């Protein structure tokens, strides 16, 4: 019996909830994901993210999310981006391997998945298109898992001058057409919209995530599902691994007709209302892609359950996963802010130390200059000060005090013609 998953849109943070009863026990496949992860000593959230990516890649690109409006061509792809967040050595690779072992897909029950490194924007289209025996470009029969073990690889690609990687990735997320016109026909690889299946899975060390998170204006980080690669609740005793989940795609790769998933009317109503509010500029937070990510997660949960209909239960479970994603992204931002504050403090302390050293050196130079202007006969302090260069006059009082403290000069206050004055002389 499926457990009831409450609506978490009331501000409750993921760490305040009991995942044993609230989320992981909601469905048998989720409980199996958690047990698989803990048997492998990996994060259940990271394994779940990789399982959802593999479900996406196993379903043909003809399976799409239907449009909200009346334009039947405005469908959404199931391509997903997953960021596995944690410090170095938390087992992101272990999570990826555990997810691969979790799904037992028989031959013909899904698409061939090829794991490849991410390259340039032009390289993405070359990866997703094949050439037939007559030299014609044709959509690849493979699904591509773009593997980014370290997020700085992705940020370096995005940060290159005139790089097209970021824009091509955003199009890939939506299933749009990819590629560029090129005078060289051998390099002209145009990938038609919704003819390919791809996923991007990246290992993310929080301190290296700044450049990607800063690309929010472009919308790249909003397209990611951010999940922790750590497991604070890991048990002391490692459980046995459950049997792999026997799973096949509800739509076979040989079926080329477009297959829109069915979305519950209540979910469509919520999404339509949000879309209208964004069109009317009632909502201007720049997070419109997050609702699409949630819908994709709900769709992949439905497909994991071997269904083509997205239900309220899928939508509610996806909401919990998105809250974990938001929580994980916010923790990354907190780490980056703390690091930035430490850097600012370190710079301030270094500057203060430099200024202190500079001031101490200036005082010593001023003291040496004062000594050259004194004799055993008293001299007016005003006269001595005027004899200093402009750069040393600010340090006159400190230098005088230092010379008196060292017993090198004497200072005497008296009056001259009814006006107070200070006299300085070398100590006999």
C-alpha positions in Angstrom: 0.0 0.0 0.0 1.4 3.4 -1.0 2.0 5.7 1.9 0.3 9.2 1.9 2.9 11.9 1.2 1.7 15.2 2.6 2.0 18.6 0.9 5.3 20.1 2.0 4.7 23.6 0.6 4.2 25.0 4.1 7.8 25.9 4.8 8.9 22.7 6.5 12.5 22.0 5.8 13.6 18.5 4.6 15.8 18.0 7.7 12.7 18.5 9.9 10.8 15.6 8.3 11.1 11.9 8.9 12.3 10.4 5.6 11.7 6.9 7.0 7.9 7.4 7.1 7.4 10.4 4.8 9.3 9.9 1.7 11.4 6.7 1.4 8.6 4.4 2.5 6.1 6.1 0.2 6.7 3.6 -2.5 8.5 0.2 -2.7 10.9 1.4 -5.4 11.9 4.4 -3.2 12.6 2.1 -0.3 14.7 -0.1 -2.5 16.7 2.9 -3.8 17.5 3.8 -0.2 18.5 0.3 0.8 20.6 0.0 -2.4 22.4 3.2 -1.6 23.1 2.3 2.0 24.3 -1.1 1.0 26.8 0.6 -1.3 27.6 3.2 1.4 26.4 6.0 -0.9 23.8 8.8 -0.4 20.2 7.7 -1.1 19.5 11.1 -2.6 22.4 10.9 -5.0 21.5 7.4 -6.0 17.9 8.5 -6.5 19.0 11.3 -8.8 21.1 8.9 -10.9 18.2 6.4 -11.0 15.9 9.2 -12.3 18.5 10.1 -14.9 18.8 6.5 -16.1 15.0 6.2 -16.3 15.0 9.3 -18.5 17.7 7.9 -20.7 15.9 4.5 -21.0 12.8 6.1 -22.4 12.7 7.1 -26.1 12.7 10.8 -27.0 9.2 10.3 -28.4 7.9 10.3 -24.8 7.3 13.9 -23.9 5.5 16.1 -21.4 2.4 17.7 -23.1 2.1 21.4 -23.6 0.1 23.7 -21.2 -1.4 25.7 -23.9 -3.1 24.7 -27.2 0.1 24.6 -29.3 0.6 20.8 -29.7 4.2 21.3 -30.7 5.2 23.0 -27.4 6.0 19.7 -25.7 8.7 19.4 -23.0 11.6 16.9 -23.0 12.4 14.5 -20.2 16.1 15.3 -20.5 17.4 16.1 -17.0 20.4 17.7 -15.2 21.5 16.4 -11.8 24.0 17.9 -9.5 25.4 15.6 -6.8 26.6 17.9 -4.1 29.3 17.1 -1.5 32.9 17.5 -0.6 35.6 15.5 -2.4 35.5 11.8 -1.4 31.8 11.5 -0.6 31.2 8.8 -3.1 29.6 10.4 -6.1 31.0 7.8 -8.4 29.7 5.1 -6.0 26.2 6.5 -6.3 26.4 6.5 -10.1 27.4 2.8 -10.1 24.8 1.9 -7.5 22.1 3.4 -9.7 23.3 1.5 -12.7 23.1 -1.8 -10.7 19.6 -0.9 -9.3 17.7 -0.9 -12.6 17.6 -4.4 -14.2 16.5 -3.6 -17.7 16.2 -6.5 -20.1 17.5 -6.2 -23.7 15.0 -4.2 -25.7 13.4 -2.9 -22.5 15.2 0.5 -22.8 17.7 2.4 -24.8 21.4 1.9 -25.0 23.0 4.3 -22.6 26.5 5.6 -23.4 28.5 7.6 -20.8 30.6 10.3 -22.3 32.5 13.4 -21.0 31.0 16.8 -21.8 32.8 18.8 -24.4 32.1 22.0 -26.3 28.7 23.2 -27.5 29.5 22.0 -31.0 30.6 18.7 -29.5 27.2 18.1 -27.9 25.5 18.0 -31.3 28.2 15.7 -32.8 27.6 13.3 -29.9 23.8 13.2 -30.4 23.8 12.6 -34.2 25.0 9.5 -36.2 25.9 9.1 -39.8 24.3 6.3 -41.8 25.9 4.2 -44.5 25.1 6.8 -47.1 26.8 9.6 -45.2 23.6 11.2 -44.1 23.1 12.5 -40.6 20.5 10.6 -38.5 19.4 10.9 -34.9 21.4 8.6 -32.7 19.7 5.4 -31.3 21.8 5.9 -28.2 21.0 7.9 -25.1 23.9 9.9 -23.8 24.9 10.3 -20.1 27.1 13.4 -20.0 29.4 12.7 -17.1 31.0 15.6 -15.3 32.9 14.2 -12.3 34.0 17.7 -11.2 31.9 20.8 -11.6 34.9 23.0 -12.4 35.1 21.1 -15.7 31.7 22.4 -16.6 32.3 26.0 -15.4 35.6 26.1 -17.4 33.7 25.1 -20.5 31.0 27.7 -19.9 33.5 30.3 -19.0 35.5 30.1 -22.3 35.4 33.1 -24.5 32.6 32.8 -27.2 31.6 29.4 -25.6 28.3 28.0 -26.8 28.2 25.2 -24.1 25.8 27.0 -21.8 23.3 27.9 -24.5 23.5 24.4 -26.0 23.0 22.8 -22.6 19.9 24.9 -22.0 18.5 23.8 -25.3 19.4 20.2 -24.6 17.4 20.4 -21.3 14.3 21.4 -23.2 14.9 19.0 -26.1 15.2 21.8 -28.7 17.1 21.4 -31.9 20.9 21.5 -31.5 23.9 22.3 -33.7 25.3 25.1 -36.0 25.4 25.8 -39.6 28.9 25.2 -41.0 30.4 25.6 -44.4 32.1 22.2 -43.9 29.4 19.6 -44.4 31.4 17.0 -42.4 31.2 19.3 -39.4 27.5 20.3 -39.9 25.6 18.3 -37.3 22.0 19.5 -36.9 20.1 17.6 -34.3 16.3 17.8 -34.7 14.2 18.8 -31.7 13.0 15.8 -29.5 15.0 13.3 -31.5 17.5 12.6 -28.8 17.7 11.7 -25.1 20.5 13.1 -22.9 21.2 13.7 -19.2 23.9 15.6 -17.5 25.1 14.3 -14.1 27.7 16.4 -12.4 29.7 16.0 -9.2 29.6 19.4 -7.3 32.0 20.5 -4.6 30.2 23.5 -3.0 33.3 25.7 -3.0 33.7 25.3 -6.8 30.0 25.8 -7.6 30.1 29.6 -7.6 30.5 30.2 -11.4 27.6 27.9 -12.2 25.3 29.3 -9.5 26.2 32.8 -10.7 24.8 31.9 -14.2 21.3 32.3 -12.8 20.6 35.1 -15.3 21.1 32.6 -18.1 18.9 30.0 -16.3 21.4 27.2 -16.2 21.4 26.5 -12.4 17.6 26.6 -12.3 17.5 23.6 -14.6 19.5 21.4 -12.2 18.1 19.0 -9.6 20.6 19.5 -6.7 20.9 16.5 -4.4 23.3 15.8 -1.5 26.0 13.2 -2.0 26.3 12.8 1.7 24.1 10.8 4.1 24.0 12.1 7.7 21.6 9.3 8.7 23.8 6.5 7.4 23.4 3.4 9.6 26.3 1.9 11.6 25.5 -1.5 10.2 25.5 -1.6 6.4 22.4 -3.4 5.1 22.3 -6.1 2.4 21.6 -4.9 -1.1 18.1 -5.7 -2.3 17.5 -7.5 -5.6 17.8 -5.1 -8.6 14.5 -3.6 -9.7 13.2 -5.4 -12.8 12.1 -2.5 -15.0 11.3 -1.8 -18.6 10.3 1.4 -20.4 6.5 1.6 -20.8 7.2 2.8 -24.4 9.6 0.8 -26.5 12.5 2.4 -28.3 11.1 0.9 -31.6 8.0 3.1 -31.3 8.7 6.4 -33.1 5.3 8.0 -32.7 5.1 10.9 -30.2 3.8 9.7 -26.8 2.7 12.6 -24.5 2.4 11.6 -20.9 -0.9 12.2 -19.2 -0.8 14.9 -16.5 -3.5 15.1 -13.8 -5.9 18.0 -14.4 -5.2 19.5 -10.9 -1.4 19.6 -11.7 -2.1 21.2 -15.1 -4.3 23.9 -13.5 -1.5 24.8 -11.0 1.1 25.0 -13.8 -1.2 27.1 -16.1 -1.9 29.5 -13.3 1.8 30.0 -12.7 2.5 30.4 -16.4 -0.2 33.1 -16.7 1.2 34.9 -13.6 4.6 34.9 -15.2 3.2 36.2 -18.5 1.5 38.9 -16.6 4.6 39.7 -14.6 2.8 38.9 -11.4 5.7 36.5 -10.7 9.1 37.7 -11.6 11.5 35.6 -9.6 13.3 34.0 -12.5 12.5 30.5 -11.3 10.1 29.4 -13.9 12.3 26.4 -14.9 12.0 25.0 -11.4 8.3 24.0 -12.0 9.4 22.2 -15.2 12.1 20.4 -13.2 9.5 19.3 -10.7 7.2 18.2 -13.5 10.0 16.2 -15.0 10.8 14.6 -11.7 7.1 13.7 -11.2 7.1 12.2 -14.8 10.2 10.1 -14.1 8.7 8.8 -10.8 5.6 7.8 -12.8 7.8 6.0 -15.4 9.8 4.3 -12.6 6.4 2.9 -11.5 5.8 1.9 -15.2 3.1 4.4 -15.7 2.5 7.0 -18.4 0.2 9.1 -16.2 1.5 11.7 -13.8 -0.6 11.7 -10.7 -1.0 13.9 -7.6 1.1 11.3 -5.7 3.9 11.8 -8.2 3.6 15.5 -8.0 3.7 15.5 -4.2 6.7 13.3 -4.1 8.4 15.5 -6.7 7.6 18.5 -4.4 9.5 16.9 -1.6 12.5 16.1 -3.9 12.5 19.7 -5.1 12.5 21.0 -1.5 15.6 18.8 -0.9 17.0 20.3 -4.1 16.3 23.9 -2.9 17.8 23.1 0.5 20.9 21.6 -1.1 21.4 24.6 -3.4 20.9 27.1 -0.5 23.5 25.2 1.6 25.9 25.6 -1.3 25.2 29.3 -1.4 25.7 29.5 2.4 29.1 27.8 2.1 30.1 30.2 -0.7 29.0 33.2 1.3 30.9 32.0 4.4 34.0 31.5 2.2 33.6 34.9 0.7 33.2 36.5 4.1 36.4 34.7 5.3 38.2 35.9 2.3 37.1 39.5 2.9 38.1 39.2 6.6 41.5 37.7 5.6 42.1 40.6 3.1 41.1 43.1 5.8 43.5 41.6 8.3 46.2 41.5 5.7 45.6 45.1 4.9 45.6 46.0 8.6 48.8 44.2 9.1 50.3 46.0 6.1 49.1 49.3 7.3 50.5 48.7 10.8 53.8 47.7 9.3 53.8 50.7 7.0 52.9 53.0 9.9 55.6 51.6 12.2 58.2 52.0 9.5 57.1 55.6 8.9 57.3 56.3 12.6 60.9 55.1 12.6 61.8 57.2 9.6 60.3 60.2 11.3 62.1 59.6 14.5 65.4 59.3 12.7 64.7 62.6 10.9 63.8 64.3 14.2 67.2 63.3 15.7 69.0 65.0 12.9 67.3 68.3 13.8 68.0 68.3 17.5 70.9 69.3 19.7 71.4 69.5 23.5 69.9 73.0 23.3 66.1 73.1 23.3 64.3 73.6 19.9 60.7 74.4 19.4 58.7 71.3 18.5 56.8 73.3 15.9 60.0 74.2 14.2 61.1 70.6 14.1 57.8 69.5 12.7 57.9 72.1 10.0 61.3 70.8 9.0 59.9 67.4 8.2 58.6 66.4 4.8 54.7 66.4 4.3 54.7 62.6 4.3 56.3 62.4 7.8 54.4 65.2 9.6 51.4 62.9 10.4 53.8 60.6 12.4 55.5 63.4 14.3 53.7 62.9 17.6 54.1 59.1 17.6 57.8 59.5 16.7 58.4 62.0 19.4 56.7 59.7 22.0 58.9 56.8 20.8 62.1 58.8 21.2 61.1 59.9 24.7 60.2 56.4 25.6 63.6 55.2 24.4 65.4 57.9 26.4 66.9 59.7 23.4 65.2 63.1 23.8 63.5 65.2 26.4 60.3 67.2 26.0 59.6 70.4 28.0 56.5 72.5 28.0 56.7 76.3 28.9 55.4 79.7 27.7 56.9 82.2 25.3 55.4 85.7 25.2 52.3 84.3 26.9 51.8 81.4 24.5 52.3 77.8 25.4 55.1 75.9 23.6 56.8 72.6 23.5 60.6 72.3 23.5 62.6 69.3 22.4 66.3 68.5 22.9 68.7 65.6 22.8 69.1 64.0 26.2 72.6 64.8 27.7 
